[in-house]
Amino acid sequence: MQEVYEFQAEINQLLSIIINTFYSNKDIFLRELISNAADAIDKIRHIELCSKDTVKNHVDEHQITIRVSMDGQTITIEDTGLGMSKDDLINHLGVIAKSGTKSFMEALEDSDKMSLIGQFGVGFYAAYLVADNVQVFSKRYDEDNCYKWESRAGGTFTVTECESDIVRGTRVVLFLKPENSNYIDHTKLCQLVKKYNDFIEYPIMVEYEVEEDVPEEEEEDIEEIEENDKKEENNEENDKKEENNEENDKKEENNEENDKKEENNEENDKKGKEKIIVKKKEKANNQKPLWHKPPGFSISEPSTYSQKIFNIIHLGMNGDDIEEEVDEEVCGSSCPGTGLESLD
């Protein structure tokens, strides 16, 4: 049974600002949703380490998956984290305003600081920068039921119990606005992960679809061999015929062979034009977090690690766009003030 709820007044106001305000850097939606996914995995890891009992809905690997669909024009961000119950979905995504909601809206009034949204605990709503409809499927680690939250940000949202293949965690599905279809490009998504979330310790996998030619079947090769065998038999029979008819018979055979070759060529041309959708996967974050380095390690590439710390601190301060390559004047090979140069 579908239940309809109204957004809390401040959240409704926030959504209205996000939807109606022009903001050029929409890329931050992915940063916020991946950060939320990583937080959810951190929480379940803590429970797994501290609990004496085995977690009910166990998952072998902690992972974040980004899935794109060309046909549906959707982006899905899924995690194997804590998961949410029905009450969690109602309270955390609509009814109870976060303590920072009002503060964030006040910050927006002062200047264009949409990139600060994650610091005020309302980063989830950045999804509406690129989507006009958002669905959230979630199954809590200690419950049997999965629930679906959905809203077009029109003042209300719905929550429904649903069937799902989720073992544990949360799946956020974004139905992109037509003008944001460029985010379907998996290469762009991988670049954004490297720019904003490369330091996250859990693997971030990007699943995407590509068109490829239909592969030739082995049965076709077998049929060709059988046809060649039949032709050889026919040739032997023709050789036994009278000499006067040999030339005519050979001409006819050659014509038949040529016709068959032309037919085969036409069939191959048609098959070469047929396309199928193939699903592929690639790991987007390849940089290990600094805290995963062994004790007493030596930084062999100080500019790389200094840049990572600079990016994290910079994001924490104001969240503005950060170039993949930090200018030498801002953060050079020694990065004065970071203390990294003294570790070699």
Salt bridges, closest charged atoms under 4 A:
GLU3 OE2 - LYS86 NZ 2.79
GLU32 OE2 - ARG31 NH2 2.63
GLU48 OE1 - HIS62 NE2 3.20
GLU48 OE2 - ARG168 NH1 3.40
ASP60 OD1 - HIS58 NE2 3.30
GLU78 OE1 - ARG67 NH1 3.35
GLU78 OE1 - ARG171 NE 2.83
ASP88 OD1 - HIS92 NE2 3.82
ASP88 OD2 - ARG140 NH1 3.46
ASP142 OD1 - ARG140 NE 2.77
ASP144 OD1 - LYS56 NZ 2.71
GLU150 OE1 - LYS148 NZ 3.36
ASP165 OD1 - ARG171 NH2 2.79
ASP198 OD2 - LYS308 NZ 3.05
GLU201 OE1 - ARG45 NH1 3.19
GLU201 OE1 - HIS292 NE2 3.05
GLU207 OE1 - ARG67 NE 2.96
GLU207 OE2 - LYS281 NZ 3.65
GLU212 OE2 - LYS280 NZ 3.05
ASP213 OD1 - LYS275 NZ 2.58
GLU220 OE2 - LYS271 NZ 2.12
ASP249 OD2 - LYS241 NZ 3.70
